[in-house]
Amino acid sequence: MNNYLLLSPLATICGAILVLGYVLPASALSPVEVQRLAKQSTVRIKGCSNASGVIIHKSGSSYTILTAAHAMRNSGCQIVTTDDNEYGVTQVKLFINNVDLAVVKFDSTKSYRVAKATDNSDRVESGESIYISGFPLTSTISEPIFTFVQGKVVGNGNKLQKRGYSLVYDNPTLPGHSGGPVWNENGEIIAIHGQGDVDTKLKQTDNPEIRIKTGFNLGITINTFTKMATQMGLKEYLPAEPVAVTTTPKPVDDLIASAIARESKGDYQGILADMNQAIAIDPKKDRLFYIRGNAKAELGDRQGAIDDYTSDIAMNPKRSESYYNRGNVRFKLGNWQQALIDYNSSISIDPKRAAVFYNRANVRYKLQDKQGSIDDYTRAIAVNPTLLAAYSSRGWVKYELGDYQSAISDYNLAISMNHPLLSKIYSQKAFAQYEQGQKTEAIASWRKALNLPNIMPDSQFGLAIALFAQGKQEEALQYGAAALRTDKKFNELSYLRDKNWGPKMLEDAALFLQNPRMRGK
């Protein structure tokens, strides 16, 4: 079995702007209270994209929402409000200097809450709890639903990155959150979410390469919005009496934002340089070693990555991601037992991550704990029912344990959900069918596999053996020869045994290999 790992001038807005007749207390609210406020003013954008936005202004029957510009790149947009009413867009204004913001208008005679913005987003500090609201599409539902996710600020730089991004945070986001508001604990908007870490989304493929996850996202702050709105003359969104802001230099936060922006481009050398500089300035700053460890892992410096994750864990023993990523690097080094310990630690901190269960299942398989492996694949599926690699991997372990019918069921589930490697899945299903005595069905599955992209020699040789057993010698020899052209070891029974082929396949393979043409004679 092949094991795979699943493998981101500054004016301010005072409390009176963007708010009509709604006053928030200055003290922190509970997460439930912030969620209630967020739900009243967060909107869904549909028709042109799947995105989110927030109501920031009302004049008569005209409402204005703030969102990400990239969410409005196509025509046909509609705004869906909290009461599920849909409204056509009456105006879209994209921001200057390629800043990824847009203000969008729609008309309604109904009353909707106008959100309040913080008067100075520069005051937001690393470690603060923040929230993101929006309407993402998840892997288990067909229609977006309102979600409210909590996280913490990682960095809040003054230097704008590409498209105006500068706020970094670790809230778990999904496609559809783009353009949604980022809230502080007072129920005030501090930023607009727009750029997620692409590597946080689990790849639904059997990818043999470890992908280190940063888990970070980027937002455009309210101060940046105010600066751009001032330059564009959008006076209706500005306070009558702006509050003066003194910008405090934040070189480390600027370097964090730069590093996260580089991640989406795969510039790991740039990330390494940013983090080396940041650590030299403030070696006790949270997450710097974690981010540098990610870069080192991607650049192949595995021991350096392990050392940095270990340093991060020493500073924050409750960061599950550091254990998880360190476990991934140890897995790739073949340190199965150490990887298992790291995955156990990650799960004990955060038991809701399917990828950790999946990878722990892989390492348990390496340690010959096949039943434990099956149990962890099952746990991964319980957390994320669309993690297709878990079905196919569990199916193969069941096959190795002789539970052929259950293996076939797993393969059928993977096929029904359109697994990206269907050729491999049909082939593995065929091996299970053959051992179950369903030889005709197995032949049909192998033929299906060979009519799909990514033809595997296992499928060719498996089909050859099955056809030979049915007396179809010439066709069998043709498929056998095709497999041997790809891998000459297929004419060695020990090689097939090492592949963990089942007893019936091996028995019939022994007869097939007696044919002189399969022995190269």
N, C-alpha and C positions, 0 to 999 in steps of 0.2 A: 504494500500500500504506500502511495506517495502522500506525505503529510505536508500540508500547506498552512501558512499563517496568513491570517487576515490583517493580511498586512494592511501648509491659514498666515484793516485794523480790527482786532478781536473785540467787538462790542459784545454786550451781554443782553440777555432778555430778562427783564424783571418780572416779578410775579403777576403783574397786571396784564402783560401781553399774552396773547394766545389763549386767554381765559375770559369767558364771559359769565359773570355772575356765579363763579364757583371758587371757593376759598379752601385751600388745603392747610392742615396743621403743619407747623414747622417741625414737629418731632417725628421720629421714624414711625412708620406704620408696619403692621404685621404683613407677611407675604399675602395672606388672604385679602386684606384690605387693599393692597396695591393691585392685586389681580382684579378685584371688583372694579376699580377705577379704570384699569387698562382695558377691560372688556368693553366698557361703555364707549371708548373712543377709538379703539383699534378697528381698522377696516380691512376687508379682503379685496384684492385686485384680481379680476378674472377677465377672460376674453382675449387679452393680449399677452398675458403671462400669468403665472401663478405666484403672487407676491402679496405683500401686506403694506399698510400705511397707517397713519394716525391723523385724526382731525385736530388741526391747530388753530382754526379761525372760522368765524361765522359772521356774515354781513347780510342781514335780511334772511332770504331763503337760500343764500349761496354759502356753501361750506368749502373749506380748503383743507386738503390733506397734504402731509409731507411724506415723501417716500424716496426710494432710490431711483435715480434716473434710468438705470438699466431695466427697471421693471416696466417702464413706459416706452420702450423702444419700438413697439409695434402698435398699430391702430386697433380699434375695436375694444378698448378697455371699458370695463364696467366696475363700479364700486359697490361692494356688498357691505351693508352696515350690520351692526350687532343684532338688529331685529330681522335679518335676512332679506331686507328690501334691497333691490338692485337699482342703481342709478347710472345713467350715461354720463360720460365725462364731458364737461363743457369747455374746459381749458387745461392745457398742459404747458408749464413753463420749466424748461431745463436750466440748470444753473451754469454759470460761466466758468471758464478755466477748466472745463472737463471735470468739475467736481460732481460726484455721483449722487446728486440730489435733484429732486423735482417737486414743484408744488402743483397740485392737481385740484380742479374745482368740479363740484357737482351741485345740483339744485335739489332741495327738498323742503317741503312745508312742515316736516316733522322735526322734533327737537332731539338733537344728539349732543352728548357731552363734548366739550372742547377741552383738550388736554392742556395741562400746564407744563411749561418748560422750566428747567432750573435757571437761576439768574446768572450762573457762572459754572460752566462745565469744567473749567480748569481746576476747580477745587476737588474734583473726583480723584481719589487716591487709590493706589494699588491695594488690593485686599478687601475693598468695599464690596458688599453684596449688591448685586444689580439683577434686573429681570428683563427678559425679552418677551414680548407678546406678538402673536401673529397667527397666520393660517397656513401652516405647512401641509404638504402631502406626505403622509407616512407610508411605510411599506405595507401596512395592513388594512388601510381603508381607501376607498375610491374617491372620496370627497374631502377637501381640506376642512379641518376643524380648528377652533380656537385653542391655542396652547399658550402656556405661560411658564417659562423655564428660568430657573434661578442659576446664578453663577457668581463669579467674582472678577473684579477688575485685575488685569495682569499688568497693564501699563497705560498711562495717559500722557502721551507725548505732545509737545508743542509743534514739532516739525511735521508738516503734513506729508504723508506718503502719496503714492499714485492715486489720483481721483479723490483726494481730500481725506483719506482715512488716517486716523491717529489713535483711536481708542482701541485697546486690546483687552479681550475678556475670554473667559472659558465656558460660557453658557453653551450647552449642547443644542445646536441649531440644525435645521433641515431645510432643504429647498422649499421656498414658500415663506420663510421667515424674512427674506430680503425685503428691505423697505420698512420693516416693522420697527416700532419704538423700543429704545432701551431706557429702562426706568431706574431711578434710584429708590432708596427706602422711604422717601417722602412722597412717592407717587408722582415724581416729576420726570419729564423726558430729559435725558442727558445726551442722547445720541440717536442716530438712525442706523440700524444694522444693515450691512450690505455685503460684506465679503466673508464667506465661511472658509474654513480649512477644508480643502477638497479631500484630504486624506482621512478625515474623520468619518467619512461615509464608507461603510464596509463594501468592498468590491465583491460582487456576486459571481466571482470566478475562482477557479482553483489556481491561484497565482502563487508560484513557488518562491517568489521574492518577498522578504519581510518588508512591510511598509510601516515605518515608525509614525505614530500619530502625535501631532502636536496638540490637537483639541482646542485650538485658539481661533478666535474670530475678530473681525475688524469692524469698527463703526465710525461714522462721521459725527463729530460732536456738535452740540447746539451752538457753541461759540463759533465754529466754522460756518454753520448755517447763518448765523447773525451777520458775520463778516461778509459773506457772499450776498445776502439779502440787502445789506447796506449798499454795496457796490452796484447792485442791480436796480436800486431805487424801489425796492418792494417795501414801502413805508408802512403798509397796513400790518405787516408782521413784526414791526419793530416797536419797542417801548417809547412812550412819549418823552420819558426822561431816562435815558440809558445810564446804567451804573458803570462807573469807571472800573476797569479791570487791570490789575498789575500781573503781568505774565511772569511766572517763576520758571527759570530754566530747569528742564528735566532731561538731562542728557541720557540717563539710563533708560527712561521710558521711551525716548525717541529711538534709541537703539533697539529696544524690544519691538516697537512698531515696525521699524525697518526690517528686522529679522523675519517677522511674521509675514510682511508683504513679500519678502524674497521667497518664502516657502512655496507660495503658489506658482512661482516660476522655476522652482527646482534649483535655486541658487544657494546651495548648501555651503559653498566656500564663503559666500558673502555673509551668510548667517553665522558661520564660525568666526569670521572677522568681527562682526558686530558684537557677538557675545564675549569674545576675548577682551574687547575694549570695555564692555559694560562691566565684566567681572573685575577688571583692573580698577574701575572707578568705585564699585560697591560690591565686594564679594559676598556680602550677606543679603543682598537683594533676592527676594523670593523668585524662584523659577529660572534664574539665569543658567544654572548648571543643567537643569532639565532641558531647556531649549538647546543649549550647546551639545548636550548628549544626543539629542535627536539628529543634529547636523552631523556629528561624528559617526553615528550609526549609518546614516545614508552615505557617507563618504568612505565607509569601510573600515574606520578606526574602531573596531569592536571593543577592544579593551579600554580605549579612551572613553567610549560611550558608557560602558559599565561603570567606570570610575566616576563619571559625571552624574549618572543616575544615583549612584551610591551617595555622593555628596548631597544631592537634592533630597534623598530620603533622610539623611542625617539632619537636614534643616527642617524637613516636613515629613515625619513618618507616616502621615495619613494620606499622602498623595498616591492614589491607586495607579495612576498612569505611569509613574516612575517604576513601580514594581513590574507592571505589565510590559513596558518597553524594555526594561532590563531583562525580563524573562524572554522576550523575543530574541534579543541579541544572544543570550545564553543558549537558546534553542538552536540558533544558526551555528553556534560554535560546537554544538553537540553535547553541551553540558545539561543533559536531560534532568538530572536530579535538582540542580540549582534552579533551572527554569521552572520546574514544578513548584519549588518553594516560593518563587516570586509570584507565580500565578495564584497560588493559595493565598498569599498576602494581599494581592490585588482584589481577589474575590471577597476576602473577609472585610475589606473596606467598602467595596462597591459591588454587591452581588447582582447587579442589573445590567451587566455588559456581556452581550452574547459572544463577542470576540474573545474574551478571556476564557470563557468556558470552552469555546471551540479550540483555542490553542492549548488549553490544559488537556483536552481530549487527545490532541495530537501527541503531546509529550507522554501521556499515559500509555498511548499505543507504543511509543518508542521504548517504554519501560516494561513492555509486555503485559500491562494491565489492561487487557482488551475489554473486560466488562466495565471497568472504570471509565474507559474511553467512550464506550457506548452511553454510559450514564451522563457523561459531560456533553456529548453531542445532543442528547435529549434535553439537557438543561439549556443549552444554547438555543435550541429550537423553541423552547418554552418562552425564552426572553424575546427572540426574534423569529417568528414562524416562517419568514421568507429568506432565512439564511440557507440558501440552496446547497452550499458546500457541506453543511452539516448533515443533510439528508444523504448525499452521495457517500460521504466518508463513513457515516454510521452504517450505511448499506454494505460497504465493503468489509467492515469489521464483522458484521453479522455473517457475511458470507464465509469469512475465515473461520468463524466459530461453528459453521454448519447450520446456521439458522437461515436457510435459503429462502423460504417463503416470506419471512419478515424482511429480508434484504430486498426481495423483489418489490415488496410494498413501498420501501423507501425509494427505490429507483423510480417507481411509478409516480410517486409524489414529486420527485425532482423533475421528471419529464412533464408532468401536468403543469408545473410552474415555469416551464420553458427554461430549464437550466442552460446556461451559455455554452456548456460543453456537452451537448446532447450526444455526439458521437461516442464519447467516453462512457456516458451513462447507459446508452443502449448496449454497449459492449459488456459492461459489468453486469447489467441485467441478464444478458444472454448467458454468461458464465453461471449465474445463480439458477437460471431456468434449466440449464443442462444438468446440473447436479440434482435438481428437483425432479428429473426425469421428463421434463418438458422439452424434448429435443427439437421437435418441429417449431415450437415457439422460440427456442433459442436461435435456430437458424434464421427465422424471420427477424429477430432483433439484431443479429449480426449484419444481415443484409441492409437493414435500416441504418445501422451505424456506418456502413461503408458507402451509403448514398448521401452522407452528410459531410460537411467540411471537417478537416483535421482527422484524416484516416489514420487509424492506429494499426500497427502490425499485429497486436494482440487480437484484434477483430478478424484480421485476415487468417491468422493461424488457427484461431478458435473455430472459425467457420470451416476451414479446411478439414480439421479433425472431425467435426460433426458430419460434413458431407461424406468423408471417407467411411465413417461408420455406417452411413446409409447406402454405401455401395456406389456412390457417385465419384469414382476414383479420378477421372480426368479433371473435373472441375475442382476437386479437392487439391490436386497437385498444382493447379494453376494458382490458387489462393496461397498454398503453402510456399510456392516459389516467390510470390510477390512479397510475402512476409520476410523471407530469407534475404531478399535483395535489400531490405531495410536493416535487418538485424540477423546476422548469420548464426547467432547463438540459439535461435529458435529450434535448431535441429538437435539440441542437447536437452535431454529429459531433466537433468539436474537444474538447468536454467529455468524451465517451466515450474519445477518444484520450488525454486527460490522465489518465484513470483506468487507463491501460495495458491496455485491453481488447485481446484478440488480433486478428489480421488477419481471420480468418473472421467474427468477431462484427462487426467494423467494416465489412466488405464488405456483410454482410446488413443492418446497421443503416442504411447509406447508402440502400439500396433501401427499407427500411421508412420512413425519414424523408421520402421523396418523397411519401408519402401526404398529401394535404391536411389530413386531420384531425390528423396529427402536426405539421403546420406551423402549426396554429391558424387555418387558413383555412376 
